[in-house]
C-alpha cells in the first residue's frame, strides 16, 4: 500500500542510509556474525555521516532533528538488508539510550556525553536485566550506596545489548534497597572504571553480530554527578522511555515482516511443483493473502502511532499494542515463509532461515509479550466497559 508517513526529505535520508548499509555493513556482516560483534569503525562512520543521535541539539554537535521517522527509516533499512544484528548497535544507541542522556541530564552531563554520542566516539548501552530479575524491575539486586561525592555500585547485569562495545552504561540500581520501585535510580558508568568488568560474551541463536554480554560491578566508584534524573526516580523514567523503545522494536518487526513477505513471494513465483508455480497454488495464495492483509493493517496502525509519537501523544498501552501486534505478526510471516521455502528454508544461506532465528527474541526484549498483554488488559474496562461510558453502547 502507498504510505503517507514519509516526505521527500525522509526518502533522501533513506537513500543515504541505504548506501551506508551497502558500503559499511553488508560487506562485513558475515565476519561480524562469526565474531559476535561489529567493528567500532562502522559505528564511528555512522556518526560521521549523521546517522547517530540525530535528536541532539546543535549546541552539542547534533542535528536537532527529533523526528522519529528518521529513526524508523534506519530500522526499516537494516531489516531490508537482512543485517539487523549488525545494525542494532545504532538503533539501541538512538532509540533506547539517547533519550535518557538527553531528557534526564543536566547541562554539565550533556556537555560531557552528547557530543561523543553524535560522533560515534561514545556508544551507549542500558544495563537493566539481571540474572534473577527481568520484567520485574523492582526485584533488581544491584545496589548503589552514596559515600561522599561518589556512588559505590555492586551487582551484576546480563543480556546487555552493546555490552562489549559500549563506552557509557546506564545502570539501573537500587539506591534504597528497602524500597521497591521507589528505590530505583539510574547511574552512568563509563567503560574502564575500576571494579567494572565484562563477563561472558553470550552465545545467542539469533542476532549473532549484535554483542550481548554480562556485566559485573564490584565496589565500582563513580562520581555522584553521574546520577541522572534524580535519586529514586529511575522507575518512572524507565516507564516513560519504554514507549519509544517499544515503538522502535515495532518498526523493526514490521520491517522484518515486509522483507520476509518479499522473499517468500519471489521464491514462490520462481519455484515450480506439480507442473505449476508454487505461487499459483490456491493454498499458497490464500495463506500469503491473509498475511499480507494483516501486514497492511498493522503497518497503518504503526504509522499512525509514529506520527502521534512525534507529537508526544503515544501512551504506554498504545506502544504495548504495537509491540504485541508487530512481533506476533513477524513470527507468523517468517514461519510461514520458511515453510514455503521447503528444505531450502532450513539452510542458513537463505535469508529466511536467519530471519527465523532472529524472531524469538522479539517477543521477549523490551518487555515480554505476556507483559504487553497485561498492560493492555489493564485498560480494557476504562476503554471498552459499558459502565465507563455510562451504560450500554
C-alpha positions, 0 to 999 in steps of 0.5 A: 500500500502507498504510505503517507508517513514519509516526505521527500526529505525522509526518502533522501535520508533513506537513500543515504542510509541505504548506501551506508548499509551497502558500503559499511555493513553488508560487506562485513556482516558475515565476519561480524556474525562469526565474531559476535560483534561489529567493528567500532569503525562502522559505528564511528562512520555512522556518526560521521555521516549523521546517522547517530543521535540525530535528536541532539541539539546543535549546541552539542554537535547534533542535528536537532532533528527529533523526528522519529521517522528518521529513526524508523527509516534506519530500522526499516533499512537494516531489516531490508538488508537482512543485517539487523544484528549488525545494525542494532548497535545504532538503533539501541544507541538512538532509540533506547539510550539517547533519550535518557542522556538527553531528557534526564541530564543536566547541562554539565552531563550533556556537555560531557556525553552528547557530543561523543554520542553524535560522533560515534566516539561514545556508544551507549548501552542500558544495563537493566536485566539481571540474572534473577530479575527481568520484567520485574524491575523492582526485584533488581539486586544491584545496589548503589550506596552514596559515600561522599561525592561518589556512588559505590555500585555492586551487582551484576547485569546480563543480556546487555545489548552493546555490552562489549562495545559500549563506552557509557552504561546506564545502570539501573540500581537500587539506591534504597534497597528497602524500597521497591520501585521507589528505590530505583535510580539510574547511574552512568558508568563509563567503560574502564572504571575500576571494579567494572568488568565484562563477563561472558560474551553470550552465545545467542541463536539469533542476532549473532553480530549484535554483542550481548554480554554480562556485566559485573560491578564490584565496589565500582566508584563513580562520581555522584554527578553521574546520577541522572534524573534524580535519586529514586526516580529511575522507575518512572523514567524507565516507564516513560522511555519504554514507549519509544523503545517499544515503538522502535522494536515495532518498526523493526518487526514490521520491517522484518515482516515486509522483507520476509513477505518479499522473499517468500513471494519471489521464491514462490513465483520462481519455484515450480511443483506439480507442473505449476508455480508454487505461487499459483497454488490456491493454498499458497495464495490464500495463506500469503493473502491473509498475511499480507492483509494483516501486514497492511493493517498493522503497518497503518496502525504503526504509522499512525502511532509514529506520527502521534509519537512525534507529537508526544501523544503515544501512551504506554498501552498504545506502544504495548499494542504495537509491540504485541501486534508487530512481533506476533505478526513477524513470527507468523510471516517468517514461519510461514515463509520458511515453510514455503521455502521447503528444505531450502528454508532450513539452510542458513544461506537463505535469508529466511532461515536467519530471519527465523532465528532472529524472531524469538527474541522479539517477543521477549526484549523490551518487555515480554509479550505476556507483559504487553498483554497485561498492560493492555488488559489493564485498560480494557474496562476504562476503554471498552466497559459499558459502565465507563461510558455510562451504560450500554453502547 
